[in-house]
Amino acid sequence: MTDVSLLRLYLLRAAYLMIALFLISGIWPSLIWPTAQWPHMSGVARALLAALGFVALLGLRYPLQMLPLLLFETVWKAIWLLAIGLPLWRAGRLDPANAQTFQDCAFGVVLMAIVLPWPYLWANYVKRPGDRWTRRQPAA
């Protein structure tokens, strides 16, 4: 198994803490004290982000076990940049709200590219055999 340095573990913990603080402080107040009724998917997105903020706190204790959460953060931001942000930018239709999201997502992707322990991810999520799909055969 690829070893992860103590510095990298602290960087991962800082990333989890940043996600948790941002989401808990930014999303939870609007859920506890709603000022308006949200459209369906806006409410779903807020609930998902609120849960993500609390689950990120587990990364403070288990930074390597919670790496899928950081991968999720990186992938959704990259998808938004490629599927929504870049086409808007190319068409010259990047309004202020989308421009801010573009900037936030780009920062998040770059930050995660620096923080994530890529050799560990490669060794444990790509090269390592996956869990079995069938029952174990009884010993003969």
Disulfide bonds with the S-S distance in Angstrom:
none
